[in-house]
Amino acid sequence: MALRSLVFNDAFRDMQRAFSLLEEPLHRTMTAASRFSYPPTNIKETDASYELQAELPGFNKEDIQIEQTDSRSLLLKGKQKHENIQTVADGQETSKDAPWWTNERVVGAFSRSFSFPANIKGEGIKATYKDGVLSINVPKADITVKRIPIE
């Protein structure tokens, strides 16, 4: 009885491993597509500005670009490169040709556009990047209401 249970457990374990290997490429593809279609972003509006916070873990700030594309739009772009250098336990780097045991970090580029309901002031936009979070403060443009006299 114990031998049958051992064989059954080993076969079941091997079957689970085989199925998990089949699911891994699909999971990795879905994760990459969802992450790089656009970064998760929170936006809030204050009286004077819009405040964006985008999650960009692992990016260098040099690889992130912010552009004002028109009077109401902002474009956020970035790219993350794959570095094939591993550090082993003793602190030495392995060869660039060394195969990865696991490679789950997603690399690639993204581009995301934000359209605001009011005009924005491009020269006042400020951005900071800390701990994988990009914070952008986008001031609203001053809109002065000018009363037009009727003749």
ROSE-4610 file (N, C-alpha, C; in Angstrom, 1 decimal, always signed):
// ROSE-4610
residu = [M/M/M/A/A/A/L/L/L/R/R/R/S/S/S/L/L/L/V/V/V/F/F/F/N/N/N/D/D/D/A/A/A/F/F/F/R/R/R/D/D/D/M/M/M/Q/Q/Q/R/R/R/A/A/A/F/F/F/S/S/S/L/L/L/L/L/L/E/E/E/E/E/E/P/P/P/L/L/L/H/H/H/R/R/R/T/T/T/M/M/M/T/T/T/A/A/A/A/A/A/S/S/S/R/R/R/F/F/F/S/S/S/Y/Y/Y/P/P/P/P/P/P/T/T/T/N/N/N/I/I/I/K/K/K/E/E/E/T/T/T/D/D/D/A/A/A/S/S/S/Y/Y/Y/E/E/E/L/L/L/Q/Q/Q/A/A/A/E/E/E/L/L/L/P/P/P/G/G/G/F/F/F/N/N/N/K/K/K/E/E/E/D/D/D/I/I/I/Q/Q/Q/I/I/I/E/E/E/Q/Q/Q/T/T/T/D/D/D/S/S/S/R/R/R/S/S/S/L/L/L/L/L/L/L/L/L/K/K/K/G/G/G/K/K/K/Q/Q/Q/K/K/K/H/H/H/E/E/E/N/N/N/I/I/I/Q/Q/Q/T/T/T/V/V/V/A/A/A/D/D/D/G/G/G/Q/Q/Q/E/E/E/T/T/T/S/S/S/K/K/K/D/D/D/A/A/A/P/P/P/W/W/W/W/W/W/T/T/T/N/N/N/E/E/E/R/R/R/V/V/V/V/V/V/G/G/G/A/A/A/F/F/F/S/S/S/R/R/R/S/S/S/F/F/F/S/S/S/F/F/F/P/P/P/A/A/A/N/N/N/I/I/I/K/K/K/G/G/G/E/E/E/G/G/G/I/I/I/K/K/K/A/A/A/T/T/T/Y/Y/Y/K/K/K/D/D/D/G/G/G/V/V/V/L/L/L/S/S/S/I/I/I/N/N/N/V/V/V/P/P/P/K/K/K/A/A/A/D/D/D/I/I/I/T/T/T/V/V/V/K/K/K/R/R/R/I/I/I/P/P/P/I/I/I/E/E/E]
num = [1/1/1/2/2/2/3/3/3/4/4/4/5/5/5/6/6/6/7/7/7/8/8/8/9/9/9/10/10/10/11/11/11/12/12/12/13/13/13/14/14/14/15/15/15/16/16/16/17/17/17/18/18/18/19/19/19/20/20/20/21/21/21/22/22/22/23/23/23/24/24/24/25/25/25/26/26/26/27/27/27/28/28/28/29/29/29/30/30/30/31/31/31/32/32/32/33/33/33/34/34/34/35/35/35/36/36/36/37/37/37/38/38/38/39/39/39/40/40/40/41/41/41/42/42/42/43/43/43/44/44/44/45/45/45/46/46/46/47/47/47/48/48/48/49/49/49/50/50/50/51/51/51/52/52/52/53/53/53/54/54/54/55/55/55/56/56/56/57/57/57/58/58/58/59/59/59/60/60/60/61/61/61/62/62/62/63/63/63/64/64/64/65/65/65/66/66/66/67/67/67/68/68/68/69/69/69/70/70/70/71/71/71/72/72/72/73/73/73/74/74/74/75/75/75/76/76/76/77/77/77/78/78/78/79/79/79/80/80/80/81/81/81/82/82/82/83/83/83/84/84/84/85/85/85/86/86/86/87/87/87/88/88/88/89/89/89/90/90/90/91/91/91/92/92/92/93/93/93/94/94/94/95/95/95/96/96/96/97/97/97/98/98/98/99/99/99/100/100/100/101/101/101/102/102/102/103/103/103/104/104/104/105/105/105/106/106/106/107/107/107/108/108/108/109/109/109/110/110/110/111/111/111/112/112/112/113/113/113/114/114/114/115/115/115/116/116/116/117/117/117/118/118/118/119/119/119/120/120/120/121/121/121/122/122/122/123/123/123/124/124/124/125/125/125/126/126/126/127/127/127/128/128/128/129/129/129/130/130/130/131/131/131/132/132/132/133/133/133/134/134/134/135/135/135/136/136/136/137/137/137/138/138/138/139/139/139/140/140/140/141/141/141/142/142/142/143/143/143/144/144/144/145/145/145/146/146/146/147/147/147/148/148/148/149/149/149/150/150/150/151/151/151]
x = [+0.8/+0.0/+0.9/+1.9/+2.8/+3.5/+4.0/+4.7/+3.8/+2.5/+1.5/+1.3/+1.2/+1.1/+2.3/+3.5/+4.7/+4.8/+4.5/+4.5/+3.4/+2.3/+1.2/+1.6/+2.1/+2.6/+3.6/+4.6/+5.7/+5.1/+4.2/+3.6/+2.8/+2.0/+1.2/+2.0/+3.1/+4.0/+4.7/+5.1/+5.7/+4.7/+3.4/+2.4/+2.1/+2.1/+1.9/+3.1/+4.3/+5.4/+5.3/+4.9/+4.8/+3.7/+2.6/+1.5/+2.0/+2.7/+3.2/+4.1/+5.0/+5.9/+5.1/+4.0/+3.2/+2.5/+2.1/+1.4/+2.4/+3.7/+4.6/+4.7/+4.9/+5.1/+3.8/+2.6/+1.4/+1.3/+1.6/+1.6/+2.6/+3.8/+4.8/+4.4/+3.8/+3.3/+2.2/+1.3/+0.2/+0.7/+1.7/+2.2/+3.0/+3.7/+4.5/+3.5/+2.5/+1.6/+0.8/+0.4/-0.4/+0.5/+1.8/+2.6/+3.1/+3.4/+4.0/+3.0/+1.7/+0.8/+0.7/+0.8/+1.0/+1.2/+2.0/+2.2/+1.0/+0.8/-0.4/-0.2/-1.2/-1.1/-2.3/-2.0/-3.1/-3.0/-4.2/-4.3/-5.3/-4.9/-5.9/-5.8/-6.9/-7.1/-7.2/-6.4/-6.6/-7.1/-7.3/-7.7/-6.7/-5.4/-4.4/-3.7/-3.8/-3.0/-3.6/-3.0/-3.3/-2.0/-2.2/-1.0/-1.1/-0.1/+0.0/+1.1/+0.8/+1.8/+1.8/+2.9/+3.0/+4.1/+3.7/+4.6/+5.5/+6.8/+7.9/+9.0/+8.8/+9.9/+11.0/+12.3/+13.4/+13.9/+13.2/+13.6/+14.7/+15.5/+16.4/+15.7/+15.9/+15.2/+15.6/+16.8/+17.3/+16.5/+15.8/+15.1/+13.6/+13.2/+11.8/+11.7/+10.7/+10.5/+9.1/+9.0/+7.7/+7.6/+6.6/+6.5/+5.1/+5.0/+3.7/+3.4/+2.3/+2.1/+1.1/+0.3/-0.6/-1.0/-2.0/-2.4/-3.1/-3.5/-4.2/-3.7/-2.6/-2.1/-0.6/-0.4/+1.0/+1.3/+2.5/+2.9/+4.0/+3.9/+4.8/+5.4/+6.7/+7.3/+8.5/+8.8/+10.0/+10.4/+11.6/+12.1/+13.0/+12.9/+13.7/+14.5/+15.8/+16.7/+16.9/+17.2/+17.5/+19.0/+19.5/+20.9/+21.2/+22.0/+22.3/+23.6/+23.7/+24.8/+24.3/+24.7/+24.3/+25.4/+25.1/+26.1/+25.9/+26.9/+26.8/+27.1/+26.9/+27.0/+28.3/+29.4/+30.7/+31.0/+30.0/+30.2/+30.8/+31.2/+31.7/+30.6/+30.8/+29.8/+30.1/+29.0/+29.1/+29.2/+29.4/+29.5/+28.2/+28.2/+27.0/+26.2/+27.0/+26.4/+25.8/+25.9/+25.4/+23.9/+23.3/+21.8/+21.2/+20.0/+19.2/+18.5/+18.4/+17.6/+16.1/+15.9/+14.6/+14.7/+13.8/+13.9/+12.5/+12.0/+10.6/+10.5/+11.6/+11.5/+11.2/+10.2/+9.8/+10.6/+10.9/+11.7/+10.9/+11.2/+10.6/+10.3/+9.4/+9.1/+7.6/+7.2/+5.8/+5.6/+4.4/+4.1/+2.6/+2.4/+1.0/+0.7/-0.4/-0.8/-1.9/-1.9/-2.9/-3.5/-4.8/-5.6/-6.3/-6.2/-6.8/-8.0/-9.0/-10.2/-9.9/-8.8/-8.5/-7.1/-6.8/-5.4/-4.4/-3.2/-2.2/-1.0/-0.3/+0.9/+2.2/+2.7/+3.9/+5.1/+5.3/+6.6/+6.6/+5.4/+5.4/+5.3/+5.4/+5.4/+6.7/+6.5/+7.6/+7.5/+8.6/+8.5/+9.7/+9.4/+10.4/+10.2/+11.3/+11.3/+12.0/+11.3/+11.8/+11.2/+12.0/+11.6/+10.6/+10.9/+10.1/+8.8/+8.6/+7.3/+7.7/+7.1/+7.3/+6.1/+6.4/+5.4/+5.5/+4.4/+4.3/+3.3/+3.7/+2.7/+2.5/+1.3/+0.9/+0.0/+0.5/-0.3/-1.3/-2.5/-3.5/-3.1/-3.5/-3.2/-4.2/-3.7/-4.6/-5.6/-6.9/-7.9/-8.6/-8.4/-9.0/-10.2/-11.3/-12.5/-12.6/-12.7/-12.8/-14.2/-14.8/-16.2/-16.1/-16.9/-17.0/-18.2/-18.0/-19.1/-19.9/-21.2/-22.1/-22.4/-22.2/-22.4/-23.8]
y = [-1.2/+0.0/+1.3/+1.3/+2.4/+2.7/+1.6/+1.7/+2.3/+1.9/+2.5/+4.0/+4.3/+5.7/+6.6/+6.0/+6.7/+6.9/+5.9/+6.0/+7.0/+6.9/+7.8/+9.3/+9.5/+10.9/+11.4/+10.6/+11.0/+11.3/+10.5/+10.7/+12.0/+12.2/+13.4/+14.6/+14.6/+15.7/+16.0/+15.0/+15.2/+15.8/+15.3/+15.8/+17.3/+17.7/+19.1/+20.0/+19.5/+20.2/+20.4/+19.4/+19.5/+20.5/+20.5/+21.4/+22.9/+23.1/+24.4/+24.9/+24.1/+24.5/+24.9/+24.3/+24.6/+26.0/+26.3/+27.5/+28.7/+28.5/+29.6/+30.6/+30.1/+31.1/+32.0/+31.4/+32.2/+33.2/+32.8/+33.7/+34.8/+34.5/+35.6/+36.5/+36.0/+36.9/+37.8/+37.3/+38.1/+39.2/+38.8/+39.7/+40.9/+40.5/+41.5/+42.4/+41.9/+42.7/+43.7/+43.2/+44.1/+45.1/+44.8/+45.8/+46.9/+46.5/+47.4/+48.0/+47.7/+48.5/+49.8/+49.9/+51.2/+50.9/+51.8/+51.6/+51.9/+51.3/+51.6/+53.1/+53.9/+55.3/+55.8/+56.6/+57.3/+58.7/+59.3/+60.8/+61.4/+62.5/+63.3/+64.7/+65.4/+66.8/+67.7/+68.8/+69.8/+71.0/+72.1/+73.3/+73.9/+73.7/+74.3/+73.4/+72.0/+71.1/+69.7/+68.9/+67.4/+66.8/+65.8/+65.1/+63.6/+63.2/+61.8/+61.1/+59.8/+58.9/+57.6/+57.3/+56.1/+55.1/+53.8/+52.8/+52.4/+52.6/+52.2/+51.6/+50.5/+49.9/+49.3/+49.5/+49.0/+49.9/+51.0/+51.9/+52.9/+53.3/+54.4/+55.7/+56.8/+58.0/+58.5/+58.1/+58.6/+57.9/+56.8/+56.0/+56.3/+57.4/+57.9/+59.2/+59.5/+60.8/+61.2/+62.6/+63.2/+64.3/+64.4/+65.4/+66.0/+67.3/+67.9/+67.9/+67.3/+67.1/+68.2/+68.7/+69.9/+70.6/+71.5/+72.3/+71.5/+70.3/+69.5/+68.1/+67.7/+66.4/+66.2/+65.1/+64.8/+63.4/+63.1/+61.8/+61.3/+60.1/+59.4/+58.2/+58.2/+57.1/+56.5/+55.3/+54.7/+53.4/+53.0/+51.7/+51.1/+49.8/+49.1/+48.0/+48.0/+47.1/+45.9/+44.8/+43.5/+43.4/+43.2/+43.1/+41.7/+41.0/+39.6/+39.4/+40.1/+39.9/+39.5/+38.4/+38.0/+38.1/+38.4/+38.4/+37.1/+36.4/+35.1/+35.5/+34.5/+34.7/+35.3/+35.0/+35.5/+36.9/+37.5/+38.9/+39.0/+37.9/+38.0/+37.9/+38.6/+38.6/+37.4/+36.8/+35.7/+36.2/+35.4/+35.8/+36.2/+37.1/+37.5/+36.4/+35.3/+34.1/+33.1/+33.4/+32.4/+32.4/+31.2/+31.1/+31.4/+32.0/+32.3/+31.0/+30.9/+29.8/+30.2/+31.4/+32.0/+33.4/+33.8/+35.2/+35.7/+36.3/+36.8/+38.3/+39.0/+40.5/+40.8/+41.7/+42.1/+43.3/+43.3/+44.4/+44.8/+46.0/+46.5/+48.0/+48.5/+49.9/+50.1/+51.3/+51.7/+53.1/+53.5/+54.9/+55.0/+56.1/+56.3/+57.8/+58.2/+59.5/+59.9/+61.1/+61.5/+62.8/+62.8/+64.0/+64.6/+65.9/+66.5/+67.3/+67.6/+68.3/+69.8/+70.3/+71.7/+71.9/+73.1/+73.4/+73.3/+72.8/+72.7/+73.6/+74.0/+74.9/+74.1/+74.0/+73.1/+73.6/+74.9/+75.4/+75.1/+74.8/+74.6/+73.1/+72.2/+70.8/+70.3/+69.6/+69.1/+67.6/+66.9/+65.5/+65.0/+64.0/+63.4/+61.9/+61.2/+59.7/+59.2/+58.4/+57.9/+56.5/+55.6/+54.2/+53.6/+53.8/+53.2/+53.8/+55.0/+55.8/+57.1/+57.4/+58.7/+59.6/+60.7/+61.7/+62.9/+63.3/+64.4/+65.4/+66.7/+67.7/+68.5/+68.6/+69.3/+70.4/+71.7/+72.8/+73.1/+73.5/+74.0/+75.4/+75.6/+76.9/+77.9/+79.1/+80.2/+80.5/+80.5/+80.9/+82.1/+83.2/+84.5/+84.7/+84.9/+85.2/+86.7/+87.0/+88.4/+88.6/+89.6/+89.9/+90.8/+90.4/+91.2/+92.1/+93.4/+94.3/+94.2/+94.3/+94.3/+95.7/+96.0/+97.4/+97.5]
z = [+0.0/+0.0/+0.0/+0.8/+0.9/-0.4/-1.1/-2.4/-3.4/-3.5/-4.4/-4.2/-2.9/-2.6/-3.0/-2.8/-3.2/-4.7/-5.4/-6.9/-7.4/-6.8/-7.2/-6.9/-5.7/-5.3/-6.3/-6.6/-7.5/-8.9/-9.4/-10.7/-10.7/-9.7/-9.6/-9.5/-8.7/-8.7/-10.0/-10.7/-12.1/-13.0/-12.9/-13.8/-13.5/-12.3/-11.9/-12.4/-12.3/-12.9/-14.4/-15.1/-16.5/-16.9/-16.2/-16.6/-16.2/-15.1/-14.8/-15.8/-16.4/-17.5/-18.7/-19.0/-20.2/-19.9/-18.7/-18.4/-18.3/-18.0/-17.7/-18.9/-20.2/-21.2/-21.4/-21.3/-21.4/-20.3/-19.0/-17.9/-18.1/-18.6/-18.8/-19.9/-21.0/-22.0/-21.6/-20.8/-20.3/-19.3/-18.5/-17.6/-18.3/-19.3/-20.1/-20.8/-21.4/-22.2/-21.3/-20.1/-19.2/-18.6/-18.3/-17.7/-18.7/-19.9/-20.8/-21.8/-21.7/-22.5/-21.9/-20.6/-19.8/-18.4/-17.7/-16.3/-15.5/-14.4/-13.5/-13.0/-13.1/-12.8/-12.0/-11.0/-10.2/-10.6/-10.8/-11.1/-10.2/-9.6/-8.8/-9.3/-9.1/-9.5/-8.2/-8.2/-7.2/-7.9/-7.1/-7.7/-8.7/-8.4/-9.3/-10.2/-10.0/-10.9/-10.9/-11.8/-11.8/-11.3/-10.5/-9.9/-10.3/-11.0/-11.5/-10.8/-10.5/-9.9/-10.7/-11.3/-12.2/-11.6/-11.5/-11.0/-12.1/-11.9/-12.9/-12.2/-11.5/-10.7/-11.7/-11.3/-12.0/-13.2/-13.4/-14.5/-14.0/-14.9/-14.6/-15.1/-14.3/-14.7/-16.0/-16.5/-17.8/-18.9/-18.6/-19.6/-19.7/-18.9/-18.9/-19.5/-20.4/-21.0/-20.8/-20.5/-20.4/-21.4/-22.2/-23.2/-23.2/-23.4/-23.6/-25.1/-25.5/-26.9/-27.5/-26.6/-27.0/-25.8/-25.9/-24.7/-23.6/-23.9/-22.9/-22.8/-23.4/-23.4/-22.9/-22.3/-21.8/-22.3/-22.7/-23.2/-22.3/-21.8/-20.9/-21.6/-21.8/-22.5/-21.7/-21.9/-21.2/-21.8/-21.5/-21.9/-20.9/-20.8/-19.8/-20.5/-20.4/-21.1/-20.2/-21.0/-20.3/-20.2/-19.0/-18.7/-18.4/-19.2/-19.0/-18.2/-17.1/-16.2/-14.8/-14.3/-13.0/-12.0/-10.7/-9.7/-8.9/-8.7/-7.9/-6.4/-5.6/-4.1/-3.7/-4.3/-3.8/-4.4/-5.1/-5.5/-6.9/-7.6/-8.9/-9.9/-11.1/-12.1/-13.0/-13.5/-14.5/-15.9/-16.8/-18.2/-18.8/-19.8/-20.4/-21.1/-21.4/-22.1/-21.2/-19.9/-18.9/-19.0/-19.0/-19.1/-17.8/-17.9/-16.7/-16.2/-14.9/-14.3/-14.4/-14.0/-14.1/-14.6/-15.5/-16.1/-16.1/-15.0/-14.9/-15.0/-14.9/-15.0/-16.5/-16.6/-17.9/-18.4/-19.7/-20.3/-21.5/-22.0/-23.2/-23.0/-23.9/-23.9/-23.8/-23.3/-23.2/-23.6/-24.0/-24.3/-23.9/-23.1/-22.6/-22.7/-23.2/-23.3/-22.3/-21.8/-20.8/-21.4/-21.5/-21.9/-20.7/-20.5/-19.4/-19.8/-19.0/-19.4/-19.5/-19.0/-19.1/-19.6/-20.1/-20.6/-19.5/-19.8/-18.8/-19.2/-18.1/-18.3/-18.3/-19.6/-19.8/-19.0/-18.9/-18.3/-16.8/-16.2/-14.7/-14.3/-15.3/-15.0/-14.3/-13.2/-12.4/-12.2/-12.3/-12.1/-11.2/-10.3/-9.5/-9.6/-9.4/-9.5/-8.3/-7.4/-6.2/-5.9/-5.6/-5.2/-6.2/-7.5/-8.5/-8.8/-8.2/-8.5/-9.1/-10.3/-10.9/-10.5/-10.0/-9.6/-10.5/-11.1/-12.0/-11.5/-11.4/-11.0/-12.3/-12.8/-14.0/-13.7/-13.6/-13.3/-14.4/-14.0/-14.9/-15.4/-16.7/-17.3/-16.7/-16.5/-16.0/-17.1/-16.7/-17.6/-17.1/-17.8/-17.4/-18.2/-17.5/-18.1/-18.4/-19.7/-20.1/-20.6/-19.9/-20.3/-21.6/-22.5/-23.8/-23.8/-23.9/-23.9/-25.2/-25.1/-26.3/-26.7/-28.0/-28.5/-29.1]
